[in-house]
Amino acid sequence: MANDNDGTALPEGAFDGPAEFGGHVRAALAAAAGQGWTEIVLSDPDFADWPLGERAVVDALQAWAASGRSLKMLAHRFDVFERHHARFVHWRRMWDHIVQCRALPQWNAGDVPSAIWTPAWSLRRIDPERSRGVCGVSAADRVALRQRLDEGFQAGRPGFPASVLGL
């Protein structure tokens, strides 16, 4: 576990299974405010099995959100949010000015990384179906992951609007 300025320990090393993956997502978002991360990037083919609709996760994002912060999201598609992550959808509407979402429908879903990137820590699911992957503070891992996420962000198109306005 990596100890950080605020005393929050973030997991390091391999993880295996949905429960461990969900715990790592929760831990990362809970640490975000205390560590003052200015940017977070979340990426997944569809975020269906992420705990983004949980009250604790949205509360952590609320504590983190502030002027000068940025949340980027990358997905093959965002259609599960309305059904599975209602609290997150509400939070996203309130904080639209710091959230940027890009969809990659032209990519195969399996080519979209399932990952979290932060300035101090990253997580990547190598086997999303079984929720197996690695996480930690390695600068080399963070740089490689960020390059892949930036490539996707540039190739993507705007997705998951905060609201749908009818004309």
C-alpha positions in Angstrom: 0.0 0.0 0.0 1.2 3.5 -0.9 0.9 6.0 1.9 0.3 9.5 0.9 0.2 13.0 2.4 -3.2 12.7 3.9 -2.6 9.3 5.5 -4.7 7.5 2.9 -3.2 4.2 1.8 -3.7 3.3 -1.8 -3.4 -0.3 -2.9 -0.4 -1.5 -4.8 0.2 -4.6 -6.8 -2.0 -7.2 -8.4 -5.7 -7.5 -7.6 -8.1 -10.3 -8.5 -11.9 -10.2 -8.6 -14.8 -7.8 -8.6 -14.8 -7.1 -4.9 -11.1 -6.2 -4.8 -11.5 -4.1 -8.0 -14.5 -2.2 -6.5 -12.6 -1.6 -3.3 -9.7 -0.1 -5.2 -12.0 2.2 -7.2 -13.6 3.4 -3.9 -10.2 3.8 -2.3 -8.8 5.9 -5.2 -11.8 8.2 -5.3 -11.8 8.6 -1.5 -8.2 9.6 -1.6 -8.6 12.1 -4.4 -9.8 15.1 -2.3 -7.3 14.5 0.5 -4.4 14.3 -1.9 -5.5 17.2 -3.9 -5.5 15.5 -7.3 -6.3 18.1 -10.0 -7.2 15.5 -12.6 -8.6 12.0 -12.7 -9.2 9.9 -15.8 -11.6 7.0 -15.7 -11.8 4.6 -18.7 -13.8 1.4 -19.4 -15.7 -0.1 -22.3 -19.0 0.7 -20.5 -18.5 1.1 -16.6 -21.3 -1.5 -16.0 -19.4 -3.2 -13.1 -17.9 -0.1 -11.5 -19.3 1.2 -8.2 -20.0 4.7 -9.5 -23.6 4.7 -8.4 -22.8 4.2 -4.8 -23.5 7.0 -2.3 -19.9 6.7 -0.9 -18.3 7.1 -4.3 -20.5 10.1 -5.2 -19.7 11.6 -1.8 -16.0 11.2 -2.5 -16.3 12.8 -5.9 -18.3 15.7 -4.3 -15.5 16.2 -1.8 -13.0 16.2 -4.6 -14.8 18.4 -7.0 -13.7 22.1 -7.1 -12.6 24.8 -9.5 -9.5 23.8 -11.3 -10.3 20.1 -11.1 -10.9 17.8 -14.1 -12.5 14.5 -14.5 -12.1 12.8 -17.9 -14.0 9.7 -18.9 -13.4 7.5 -21.8 -15.8 4.6 -22.9 -16.9 2.6 -25.9 -20.4 3.6 -24.8 -22.0 5.4 -21.8 -25.6 3.9 -22.0 -25.4 2.0 -18.7 -25.2 5.2 -16.6 -28.9 6.1 -16.5 -29.8 2.5 -15.5 -27.0 1.6 -13.1 -25.4 4.8 -11.8 -28.2 7.3 -11.1 -26.4 9.1 -8.3 -23.4 9.6 -10.5 -25.6 11.0 -13.3 -27.0 13.5 -10.9 -23.5 14.5 -9.7 -22.3 14.7 -13.2 -25.1 17.2 -14.1 -24.0 19.4 -11.2 -20.4 19.3 -12.1 -20.6 19.3 -15.9 -18.1 22.1 -16.1 -15.3 19.9 -14.8 -16.3 16.6 -16.6 -15.3 15.7 -20.1 -16.6 12.4 -21.6 -15.5 10.9 -24.9 -17.1 7.8 -26.6 -15.2 5.5 -28.8 -17.8 3.6 -30.7 -15.4 3.1 -33.6 -13.0 1.1 -31.4 -13.7 -2.5 -30.4 -15.0 -2.5 -26.8 -12.0 -4.7 -25.7 -9.6 -2.0 -27.0 -10.8 0.6 -24.6 -8.7 0.4 -21.4 -10.4 -0.4 -18.1 -8.4 1.9 -15.9 -8.0 4.8 -13.5 -5.2 7.4 -14.0 -4.3 10.0 -11.4 -1.2 12.2 -10.9 0.0 9.9 -8.2 -1.5 6.4 -8.8 -3.0 4.2 -11.5 -5.0 1.1 -11.9 -5.4 -1.1 -15.0 -7.6 -4.1 -15.4 -5.7 -6.5 -17.6 -8.6 -9.0 -17.6 -11.8 -7.0 -17.2 -14.1 -10.0 -17.4 -12.5 -11.5 -14.2 -11.6 -8.0 -12.8 -7.9 -8.9 -12.6 -5.2 -6.2 -12.9 -2.5 -4.2 -11.3 -2.3 -0.9 -9.5 0.3 1.3 -7.9 2.5 4.4 -8.0 4.9 3.4 -10.8 5.7 6.5 -12.9 6.4 4.3 -15.9 3.0 2.6 -15.7 1.2 5.9 -15.2 3.0 7.5 -18.3 2.2 4.5 -20.5 -1.4 4.4 -19.4 -1.8 8.2 -19.8 -0.4 7.9 -23.4 -3.0 5.2 -24.3 -5.8 7.2 -22.6 -4.8 10.4 -24.4 -4.8 8.5 -27.7 -8.4 7.4 -27.0 -9.5 10.8 -25.9 -8.2 12.4 -29.1 -9.9 9.7 -31.2 -13.2 9.9 -29.3 -16.2 12.0 -29.8 -18.2 13.9 -27.2 -20.4 11.4 -25.2 -22.5 11.2 -22.1 -23.9 14.8 -22.1 -24.9 16.2 -18.8 -28.4 16.8 -20.2 -30.3 16.1 -23.4 -32.0 19.2 -24.7 -34.8 18.8 -27.2 -35.3 21.5 -29.8 
